[in-house]
Amino acid sequence: MKRIFLSSLLVTIILLLTGWGFLVHRTVAQLAIYELPKPMQAFFFANKDSLVYGAPRPDIRRNAMPDEGSKHFLDLEYFGDNPIENIPRQFSKAINQYSLDTLKKYGTLPYVIEENLQKLTDAFRTQNADSILFYASDLSHYISDAHVPLHTSINYDGQLTGQDGLHDLWETTVPEVGVSNYDLSSRHKATYIADPSQLIWKILAQSHALLPDMLAKEKVVSKNFTEATKYRWEVRWGKNRRFYTTEFARQYSAALGASINDQLIASANHISDFWYTAWVNAGKPDLNSILKRPYYKCVFKTERKAFKKNQLMKKRMLIATQRRNRD
């Protein structure tokens, strides 16, 4: 769904259902907060709602900003047999080698992550609270997208292998069906990234390596279904459209094992690392001096404890599963 350009209303509706989906983008942003060091905890936790609800924003604005779409993916197959080694790490060199138009067509995700890391660093340095929250949310989104295998492939919706709709299935339907059974815990603590570019490309390579299995498992699970039980039809965006059924999503999730859950946690861990790295690179500014919202340390400790014990869902502390009027 990366390259769909329809009416503004239609695109808005579509984008609410693509990417990791609101559920996962919001979830990983929240989990990342619990992994931050003490000097960052008060500011980020006090502004938790802003960070979590802002995480899907880059998807929402794609209809109003034509250049936004290419920021969410990188079609590695276009760049040859060894793209991770072939593609220049510097954006200017990549433009010289492939042209800007080519990069916009096949994706600029790794460069966008570095750009937003620098913007967040600058925001920390100037101690602009609003800018910190804006770029921290945006950065979390793009890092999460890098953990999605389909965001690294020309076959971004399974359309080249007769598996149309795989994008929505893997990123949205399966997590929504299975999140209550996910392990949403981690012992990870935010770690400084000495070479962000190297890590970004490593993440993309690891995500891309998951593609063969996720494509193959869909075909294996399909053997247990008929056309009528595999798909359901639903009127969306003014048309009768085909989606995978909930039962297929459950069986597909079981076949994949913990791979989606693992990518979700990896996203949260890396988000905390990038946030921390931006703060360190900015000189570790005092965030408490720009804190405008109340910080309840006891509440933070309670939630972090629940996070470490995988009890956020059980205790109804996961924001992404709560309804708000703004949704």
N, C-alpha and C positions, 0 to 999 in steps of 0.2 A: 504493500500500500504506500510505498515511499514516494511514488511519482504520480500520484493521482491529483489532478488539478481540475476540480469541478467548480460549481458555484460556491461562494463563501460559506453559505449555510451548510451545504452538503459536506464540504471539507471539514468544517468544524465538528459536525456530528461524527464523521468517520474518525477523526483524530482523537476523539474522546475514547475510542475503542481500540486504538492501535498502540504501537510501541510496547513497552512492558505493560501498558495500561495504567490507569490511575492507581489501582491497588498496589502494584509492585513498586512503582516509582515513589509513591508515598511511604510505603513500608521501609524501603532501604534507606531513605532519607532519615526516617525516625530512628532506625537501628544504629545508624552511623553516629548519632548524637551521643549514645551511651558509651561509645568507644573513645571519646575525646579525653584529653588530659584535664586536670583540674582548672588550669587558667582559662580554658575555653568552655567549660561546662555550663557556667551560669548564663553566659550570653546565648549560647546555642539552645540550651534547654528552655530558657525563658521565652525564646522566639521559636519554639518548636512548631507551633501551628503554622507560622509564616513559612518556615522551611519545608514542612511536609506538604502543605497545600500548594506551595509554589513549585514543587518538583515536576509536575506534568506540564508546566507553562510552555516550554519550548514546542511541545506538540500542538498546543492550542493556538499558538501564534503563526503556525505554518501557513494557514490560509491567507493571512494578511501580509506575509513576508515571503515572496517567492524564493528567495535565496536560503530560507531556513531549512527546507527539505533536505538538501544535500549534507547538512551538518550532522545528520543522525546515522549515517552509514558509510561504509567503504566496501565496494564490491571488489574483493581481492582477486577474483579470477581474471578480471580484465587485465591485470598488471603482470601476467605471465605465470610461469611455473613456480617461481620463488618470490612472490610479491613482498613478503615481509623484509626480505633482503634487498629487493630491487627498488622499492619506492623510497625516494629521499626523505629524510626525517624533517628537513626544513621545508616549510611551505613554499618559500620563494624558489628553491631548487626544484621542488616538485612541479611548480607551475612552468618553469623553464623546460623541464623534461617532457611534460605531458600536455601543457596548456591549461589555463584556468577553466575553460569551457569543459574540457575533459574531466577535470576534477569535480566540477559541479555536477556532472552527469553521473560519475561513478563514486562520488562521496568524498567528504573532507573531515570526517569524524575525528581522527587522531589530532589533526591540527586545531580543531575547534576546542578539544579538551585542553590542549596546551594554552590556547588563547584565553580561555576562561580561567585557567589556573593563574595566569598572569594578571587578569582583571581582578580576581579575588585577592591576590597578593597586594595589588595597588589599593584596593578598598580597605584592606587591613591596615596598610601603611598610613593612609589618610584618616583612618578610624571613622569612616562614613558607615554608620550602622545600616542604613537602608541599602547601600551598595553591597555591603558584606552579605546581607541576606539574599539579595537578588542574585549575585553571582555564585553564592554557595548553592542555591537551589538549582540554578542552571547547570552548574558543574556536576551536581549529583545526577542530573538527568542524562547528560552526555556520557558520563562514566557508566551508568547503568546500561545505556544503549550498546556500549562496547562489549558488554557481557552477553548480548543476545546473538546467537549464531546467525540468524537470518539477516542481521544488520551487517554481516560481513560478506554477503553473497549476492550475485546477480539473480540467483534463484530465490529471491527474497520472500516469495509467497508460495513456494512449491510449484509455481506455475510451469516451470520447465520440466518437471517430472510427473506431471499429472496429479499433483497434490495441492491444488488450489485451495486456499483458505488455511494453510498450515501456519501462516503468520499469526492470525488471530487465535488459532488453536493453542499454539505453544506459549505465546506471550500473555494471553488474556484468559481464555476459557479454562485451560488447565490450572493456572494459579488460582483462579476464582473458585474452582471446584475443590482444589486440594489444599488451600492455604491453612485451613484449620488443622491439618495434619502435618504441616511443615515444622521443621525445627528452626525456629526463629531466634536462635541463641548463638552467641559467639564469645570466645574468650580473648578475641583480638583486641589489642590496644593500638591506637593510632600510632603509626610509624613514619618517620621522615623518609621521603623518597629522594634519594641522591640524584637519580636520573629519571625524571618523569617520562621523557620521550621513550626511553627503553622499556619502561613498565607498560606504557600505553600500547605499544606494538606487541608486547608479550601477551597482554590481555586479549588483543584482537586475534592473535595466532591461536590462543587456547580456545577462544569462542568458536573460531572457524573450524577447529579440529572436531567439534561436537556435531557438525553438520551431517556427516555420513550416517552416524547412528540414529539421529533424530529422523532423517528421511527414511532409513531402512525400517525403523520401528513402526512408523506410520503404515507402511505396506504390510508388515507382519500382522499388526492389529486389525487391519482392514479385512483380513481373511475371515475374521469372526463376525463380519457384518455384511448385511445386504445394503443396497443403495438406500433403501427405505429406513434402515436402522442406523446407518452411518451418518446420514445428513438429515437436517431439519430445515424447513423453509419458514422464513419469517419476513414480514413486511417491514423493511427499514429504508429510510431515506426515499420513500415514495415508490419503492420497487420490492417485489417478492424476491428475496435473496437466500442463498444456500449457506448454511453453517453446519459445522460438525455438531453432533448431538452430545448431550451431557454424558451419556453412558460411554460413548466413544472416547471422550476426553478422560474419563476415569480410567478406562483400560489403557489408553495411551500413556497416561501419567504413570500407571503401574509398570508398564513396559520400560519407560525411561528411567525408572528408579529415582534416585535422588538428584539427578542432573540439574533440573530446574531449581530445586531448593538450593543446591550448591552454588549455582550462578547467582541466585538472589543474595546469599550470604557473602559471596565474594564481592558483589557490587557494594554492599554496605561497608565491608572492610576497606575496600579501596577508596570509597568516598571519604571515610574518616581520615585515611592517609593523605589524600589530596588536600582536604581542608586543613589538616595539621601542617602540611608542607607549606601551604600558602601563608599560614600564620607565622611559621618559623622564618620563612624567607622575608617576611615583612618586618622582622626584628622582634617578634613576640610582643606586640603591643598589648597594653592593659585593656582588655575588653570590658572589664567591670566599670570602667570610667564612662563607657557609652551605653551602658545598660539602662534602658528606659522602662522595662517591664519588671514586675516582681519575680524574684527567683526563690523558689521554695526548695531548699536543699534536701529536706526530708522526703519530699515528693520525688525528686530526682533519684535519690538513693533507693526508694521503693520501686520505682520503675526500672532502674538499672538492675536491681536484684531480680525482678521478674524477667527481664530480658535474658539475664545469664542462666536462669532456670527454665527458659522457654515457657513462660507463663503469661506473656503479654496478651495472647488471645484469650486464655482462660480467665484472666482478670479484667478483660474488656479495656485494655490500655492501648490497643493498637488503633491509632487514629484512622488508618485506611479502611477499617471495617466499620467505622462509625459514620452515620449520616449527618450531613449539615445542610442548611438551607442553600449554601452557596453552590452545591454540586449540580 
